[in-house]
Amino acid sequence: MQSAQESLAELRAAIRYCENAISAAESTIESIDFRLQMKSDDPNVTLEGYKNVQMKQRQQIKDLEAANESLVIDNHNLERIVADLKAQLINLNNHIKFGNPKNDRKLV
């Protein structure tokens, strides 16, 4: 069984390891922020800001896709209405050209 001092030493080593990992992650974030700033016209761009912009853009894409789907459905419905109206127009034109056979029979 390990002594309390050995366990404490291992815990302190684990803490140092975690602190180093955090420090490395912070350095990576700073490096990414720097690269983003170099690529951007805005020197205040950060990784967090970039992620927020990406998230907003993804939401806009979803909103546009939903709007597009709605417009496709509306377009389909309108095409059916137009087809029905064209059929009615043809019937009316035929009625005007040839007269209504039922009314012609009644008048005779």
N, C-alpha and C positions, 0 to 999 in steps of 0.2 A: 504494500500500500504506500502511496506517495505521501510525503510529508506535506504539511500545510504550506511550508515555504516553497516547495517545488511547484505545488499547484498555483500559488500566488505568482511565481515567476512565469509560469506558462500563461496565466491570464494576462499578465503585463505584456508578454510577448505578443499575444493575440491582439491586445489593444493597440500596440505599436503597429502591427501589421494592418489593422483596420484603419488607423490614422494615416498610414502611408498610402493605402488604397484610396482613401478619401482625398488626400492631397493630389494623387495622380489623376483622379477623376476631375478635380477642380482645375488642374492644369490642362487637361484635355478640353474641358468646357471653355476655358479662356482661349485656348488655341483655336477652337472652332469659332468662337466669337470674333477673334481677330481675323480669321479667314473670311468670315461673312462680311465684316466691316470693310475689308480690302475689296471684296467683290461688289459691295453695295455703294450707291451714291450717298447713302445716309450713314455717317460715322457712328450713329447711336444704335445700329442694328445689333441685336444679341441673339443668342440661340433661342432663348425663351420667346423673344419677339418673333423670330423666324417661325418657331413652332406655332405660335398663335396665328400668324398669317396663314400658315399651311392649314391649320384647323378651320379657319374661316373660309379659305378657298375650297376645302373639301365639303363644307356645309353648303356653300354656294353651288357647287357642282351637283350635290344631292337635290337642292331646291330646283335647279334648272332642269335636271333629269325628270323630276316629278312634274314640273310645269310642262315639259315637252311631252310626257306621257299623256297628260290631260289634253293637250292640244291635238295629239294624234287621235285620241278618242273623239274629241269634238269634230275634227276634220272628217273622220269616218262617218259620224252621224250626219254631218252636213252633206257629204257625198250621197248618202242614202236619200236625204230629203230632196236634193237636186235631181236625182234619178226619178223619184216619184213625181216631182213637178214637171219634168220633161215628159213623162208618160201622160200626165194630165193635159199638158199642152198639145201633145199629138192627138189625144182624144178630142180636145176642143177644136183643133184645126180640122180634123176629120168631120166633126159635127157641123162646123161652119161650111165646109166644102160640099158635103153630101146631104146636109140637112138631117133632121132627126126623123128617121123612118116611122116612129110611133106617132109623132105629131102630124106627119104627112098623111097617115092613114086616117087619123081622126078628122082631119079637115075634109077629106074626100067624101 
